[in-house]
Amino acid sequence: MGWGGGTEIFDEMVKVIKLTSDRGIIIKTLLNVLEDADWDNVYESYYFDDPEVRAIINEVHPGYYDDEDE
């Protein structure tokens, strides 16, 4: 995430935080903006199994957790 990519992430997050207090929208925006910046290790997050975060990840990536039951 070099070359000043953090500015885009910061700006997008400030914009959405100023527009809403809905944590779901904020978390979804953060997931999307980080993935746009080539972040692909969401599974390393401390909050990966948090029910609210898990629901949002499943909304953005349907079936992401399907392999867990196997």
PyMOL commands that set and color helices and strands:
alter all, ss='L'
color gray80, all
select helices_A, chain A and resi 5-19+23-36+42-44+51-60+66-69
alter helices_A, ss='H'
color red, helices_A
deselect
rebuild
show_as cartoon
